[in-house]
Amino acid sequence: MFEEFLTEILALNLILIITVVYLIRKLIDMNSEFNRFKSQKDNDILEARKDSNKKQRATIKGQISETIAPWSMTVVDSVSELNFLGNPIDFVGFKGLDGKGDVSIKFIEVKSGAAKLNSNQRRVRDAVIAKRIEWVEVRINELQIQEKVL
């Protein structure tokens, strides 16, 4: 009877030892997984910061380009023939406005590096290419606004 009791205690101890070893192993695995996750998170944050800095530099370069561009453009005769819009395109140029002859109207978008037109800029470009342009004159009278489309 005592031997059966010892056998049961040994069996229970063995089960307990196996369970403890299993739980310790699981804890080690979970700790390792957590450390890997934390390391990945730290790397992701670092990459996001680098990407943010890169985009910020590109934006600043673009703004500088827009500021400097009017003095280096040959699509107009002088800077005074440019009107800054900013959105959806950067400039409207009126080539020849400083003189007495005909005037050519230029829609101008300044880009730097590998920057591409956004969807609204492409839509404006396509409207200009398709000649979907008209002159609209708006006159404000005392009580009403009168529009005249030519």
VOBA-1610 file (N, C-alpha, C; in pm, whole numbers, padded with zeros to 5 digits, always signed):
BEGIN
Met+00082-00118+00000Met+00000+00000+00000Met+00087+00126+00000Phe+00193+00123+00081Phe+00286+00235+00084Phe+00355+00252-00050Glu+00386+00140-00115Glu+00450+00145-00247Glu+00355+00207-00351Glu+00228+00175-00344Glu+00130+00235-00436Glu+00122+00386-00412Phe+00125+00422-00284Phe+00119+00563-00248Phe+00242+00637-00302Leu+00361+00576-00285Leu+00483+00636-00339Leu+00479+00643-00491Thr+00425+00542-00552Thr+00415+00541-00699Thr+00323+00653-00745Glu+00212+00673-00678Glu+00120+00781-00714Glu+00185+00918-00692Ile+00256+00931-00580Ile+00325+01059-00553Ile+00431+01084-00659Leu+00506+00982-00695Leu+00608+00998-00800Leu+00544+01032-00934Ala+00432+00968-00964Ala+00361+00997-01089Ala+00311+01141-01089Leu+00253+01183-00976Leu+00205+01321-00966Leu+00321+01420-00974Asn+00430+01388-00909Asn+00549+01474-00916Asn+00601+01482-01058Leu+00603+01371-01126Leu+00648+01368-01266Leu+00557+01454-01353Ile+00426+01439-01332Ile+00329+01521-01408Ile+00350+01668-01374Leu+00370+01697-01246Leu+00393+01835-01202Leu+00521+01890-01264Ile+00628+01814-01265Ile+00755+01856-01323Ile+00739+01880-01473Ile+00671+01790-01542Ile+00648+01806-01687Ile+00566+01932-01713Thr+00464+01954-01630Thr+00379+02073-01646Thr+00460+02200-01622Val+00540+02201-01517Val+00622+02318-01487Val+00723+02343-01600Val+00787+02239-01648Val+00882+02254-01759Val+00810+02307-01882Tyr+00692+02253-01911Tyr+00613+02299-02026Tyr+00578+02447-02010Leu+00533+02488-01892Leu+00495+02627-01867Leu+00616+02721-01875Ile+00729+02675-01822Ile+00852+02756-01832Ile+00891+02773-01978Arg+00882+02666-02054Arg+00914+02671-02198Arg+00820+02769-02271Lys+00691+02761-02237Lys+00594+02852-02299Lys+00625+02997-02262Leu+00661+03021-02137Leu+00695+03154-02089Leu+00818+03208-02164Ile+00917+03123-02182Ile+01037+03163-02257Ile+01001+03196-02401Asp+00916+03112-02463Asp+00873+03137-02601Asp+00795+03269-02612Met+00706+03293-02516Met+00627+03416-02517Met+00717+03537-02497Asn+00815+03526-02410Asn+00908+03636-02387Asn+00990+03663-02514Ser+01032+03557-02579Ser+01107+03571-02704Ser+01020+03637-02811Glu+00895+03594-02822Glu+00802+03652-02919Glu+00778+03800-02889Phe+00762+03833-02761Phe+00742+03972-02721Phe+00863+04057-02758Asn+00982+04006-02731Asn+01104+04081-02764Asn+01117+04101-02914Arg+01081+04000-02993Arg+01084+04011-03138Arg+00982+04116-03185Phe+00863+04113-03127Phe+00759+04210-03160Phe+00805+04352-03125Lys+00863+04368-03007Lys+00911+04499-02962Lys+01021+04550-03055Ser+01112+04462-03093Ser+01219+04499-03183Ser+01163+04541-03319Gln+01064+04467-03370Gln+01001+04500-03498Gln+00930+04635-03488Lys+00862+04659-03376Lys+00793+04786-03356Lys+00893+04901-03356Asp+01004+04883-03286Asp+01107+04987-03283Asp+01163+05013-03422Asn+01184+04906-03500Asn+01233+04922-03637Asn+01129+04993-03723Asp+01002+04957-03706Asp+00896+05022-03783Asp+00888+05172-03751Ile+00901+05206-03624Ile+00899+05348-03585Ile+01017+05421-03648Leu+01135+05360-03643Leu+01254+05421-03702Leu+01237+05442-03852Glu+01184+05342-03921Glu+01161+05354-04065Glu+01056+05461-04096Ala+00952+05468-04014Ala+00848+05570-04035Ala+00907+05710-04017Arg+00995+05726-03919Arg+01060+05856-03898Arg+01149+05892-04017Lys+01224+05794-04066Lys+01310+05819-04182Lys+01226+05859-04303Asp+01114+05787-04324Asp+01026+05815-04437Asp+00964+05954-04422Ser+00923+05988-04300Ser+00865+06119-04275Ser+00967+06229-04304Asn+01090+06211-04258Asn+01195+06310-04284Asn+01222+06325-04434Lys+01222+06212-04505Lys+01246+06214-04649Lys+01135+06292-04720Lys+01010+06265-04681Lys+00898+06335-04744Lys+00899+06484-04708Gln+00937+06514-04585Gln+00944+06654-04544Gln+01049+06728-04625Arg+01165+06664-04645Arg+01270+06727-04726Arg+01222+06749-04869Ala+01150+06649-04924Ala+01099+06662-05061Ala+00999+06777-05070Thr+00915+06792-04969Thr+00819+06902-04968Thr+00890+07036-04963Ile+00991+07046-04878Ile+01067+07171-04867Ile+01138+07202-04999Lys+01198+07100-05061Lys+01263+07121-05191Lys+01163+07170-05294Gly+01042+07111-05292Gly+00938+07154-05385Gly+00898+07298-05363Gln+00884+07338-05237Gln+00849+07477-05206Gln+00959+07573-05250Ile+01082+07533-05229Ile+01195+07616-05274Ile+01194+07626-05427Ser+01168+07514-05492Ser+01162+07514-05640Ser+01054+07608-05690Glu+00937+07605-05624Glu+00828+07694-05664Glu+00866+07841-05644Thr+00945+07868-05543Thr+00987+08006-05514Thr+01091+08054-05615Ile+01183+07965-05652Ile+01292+08002-05742Ile+01250+07993-05889Ala+01158+07904-05921Ala+01120+07876-06060Ala+01084+07999-06143Pro+01006+08094-06089Pro+00965+08206-06176Pro+01082+08282-06239Trp+01196+08288-06171Trp+01309+08362-06225Trp+01390+08283-06327Ser+01363+08154-06340Ser+01437+08075-06437Ser+01349+08024-06551Met+01222+08061-06551Met+01129+08014-06656Met+01150+08090-06786Thr+01139+08016-06894Thr+01144+08080-07026Thr+01009+08074-07096Val+00909+08015-07030Val+00776+08005-07092Val+00702+08138-07086Val+00752+08232-07006Val+00700+08369-07004Val+00818+08464-07024Asp+00787+08589-07058Asp+00893+08685-07084Asp+00952+08745-06957Ser+00870+08755-06851Ser+00920+08810-06724Ser+00836+08757-06609Val+00888+08774-06490Val+00819+08728-06369Val+00686+08800-06353Ser+00677+08923-06401Ser+00553+09000-06386Ser+00438+08940-06467Glu+00469+08851-06561Glu+00364+08786-06640Glu+00310+08660-06571Leu+00356+08631-06452Leu+00312+08513-06378Leu+00217+08551-06265Asn+00115+08471-06246Asn+00026+08484-06130Asn+00030+08352-06055Phe+00061+08358-05926Phe+00069+08238-05844Phe-00071+08196-05801Leu-00104+08068-05823Leu-00230+08012-05774Leu-00204+07918-05656Gly-00110+07828-05672Gly-00077+07734-05567Gly-00157+07606-05572Asn-00285+07615-05600Asn-00368+07496-05603Asn-00481+07516-05703Pro-00509+07428-05792Pro-00448+07297-05812Pro-00318+07302-05893Ile-00290+07418-05954Ile-00162+07432-06024Ile-00089+07552-05965Asp+00040+07563-05995Asp+00122+07665-05931Asp+00105+07805-05991Phe+00110+07814-06123Phe+00108+07946-06186Phe+00019+07947-06310Val-00031+08065-06340Val-00086+08093-06471Val+00003+08203-06527Gly+00058+08177-06645Gly+00146+08273-06709Gly+00077+08337-06827Phe+00104+08465-06847Phe+00046+08540-06958Phe+00161+08593-07044Lys+00214+08505-07128Lys+00331+08539-07211Lys+00293+08648-07310Gly+00371+08754-07311Gly+00346+08865-07402Gly+00265+08977-07339Leu+00220+08961-07216Leu+00137+09063-07151Leu+00214+09193-07128Asp+00345+09183-07111Asp+00426+09303-07090Asp+00442+09385-07219Gly+00415+09323-07334Gly+00428+09394-07461Gly+00292+09436-07515Lys+00288+09463-07643Lys+00166+09511-07708Lys+00101+09405-07796Gly+00169+09292-07821Gly+00119+09191-07913Gly+00021+09094-07848Asp+00007+08981-07914Asp-00083+08877-07864Asp-00030+08820-07733Val-00124+08766-07655Val-00091+08706-07526Val-00120+08556-07535Ser-00026+08478-07487Ser-00046+08333-07475Ser-00064+08300-07327Ile-00163+08220-07296Ile-00190+08183-07157Ile-00128+08047-07131Lys-00050+08038-07024Lys+00022+07915-06990Lys-00022+07869-06850Phe-00058+07744-06839Phe-00083+07683-06709Phe+00045+07611-06668Ile+00101+07649-06554Ile+00235+07604-06518Ile+00233+07532-06383Glu+00283+07412-06381Glu+00298+07334-06257Glu+00446+07307-06238Val+00499+07342-06124Val+00641+07322-06093Val+00656+07194-06013Lys+00742+07105-06058Lys+00770+06979-05987Lys+00921+06965-05974Ser+00962+06896-05870Ser+01105+06869-05853Ser+01126+06720-05833Gly+01244+06675-05868Gly+01277+06533-05849Gly+01184+06443-05928Ala+01136+06338-05862Ala+01049+06240-05927Ala+00902+06267-05896Ala+00869+06387-05849Ala+00731+06420-05815Ala+00641+06408-05937Lys+00519+06363-05914Lys+00423+06344-06023Lys+00302+06433-06001Leu+00228+06456-06108Leu+00105+06532-06096Leu+00004+06454-06013Asn-00070+06526-05927Asn-00177+06457-05855Asn-00300+06450-05946Ser-00405+06387-05902Ser-00520+06362-05990Ser-00585+06493-06036Asn-00597+06591-05949Asn-00657+06719-05991Asn-00568+06792-06090Gln-00438+06785-06072Gln-00346+06849-06167Gln-00355+06781-06303Arg-00367+06649-06303Arg-00384+06578-06431Arg-00515+06617-06498Arg-00620+06636-06419Arg-00750+06675-06475Arg-00742+06814-06537Val-00672+06907-06471Val-00654+07041-06527Val-00572+07033-06655Arg-00463+06956-06652Arg-00380+06938-06772Arg-00464+06884-06888Asp-00545+06783-06860Asp-00628+06722-06964Asp-00732+06821-07018Ala-00787+06906-06931Ala-00883+07007-06976Ala-00815+07108-07068Val-00694+07147-07036Val-00620+07242-07120Val-00589+07176-07255Ile-00541+07053-07251Ile-00507+06983-07377Ile-00631+06966-07465Ala-00746+06937-07402Ala-00871+06918-07478Ala-00938+07051-07512Lys-00873+07162-07472Lys-00923+07297-07500Lys-01062+07321-07440Arg-01085+07261-07321Arg-01209+07287-07248Arg-01188+07411-07159Ile-01166+07524-07228Ile-01135+07649-07161Ile-01230+07755-07214Glu-01280+07839-07127Glu-01366+07948-07173Glu-01338+08073-07090Trp-01377+08184-07145Trp-01365+08312-07075Trp-01500+08341-07009Val-01497+08372-06881Val-01618+08407-06808Val-01596+08544-06747Glu-01687+08634-06777Glu-01679+08769-06723Glu-01793+08786-06623Val-01761+08825-06502Val-01862+08844-06398Val-01870+08992-06366Arg-01989+09048-06377Arg-02010+09189-06344Arg-02102+09197-06224Ile-02064+09278-06130Ile-02145+09295-06011Ile-02215+09430-06020Asn-02346+09424-06027Asn-02427+09545-06025Asn-02469+09570-05881Glu-02545+09674-05858Glu-02582+09707-05721Glu-02660+09595-05654Leu-02756+09532-05723Leu-02841+09433-05659Leu-02823+09292-05710Gln-02766+09277-05823Gln-02756+09142-05878Gln-02621+09119-05944Ile-02590+08992-05959Ile-02466+08953-06027Ile-02506+08900-06164Gln-02438+08946-06264Gln-02468+08906-06400Gln-02346+08834-06457Glu-02367+08711-06504Glu-02257+08635-06565Glu-02275+08633-06716Lys-02165+08644-06787Lys-02168+08643-06932Lys-02061+08546-06979Val-02104+08433-07036Val-02011+08333-07085Val-01996+08353-07235Leu-01872+08365-07281Leu-01846+08386-07424Leu-01799+08258-07487
//
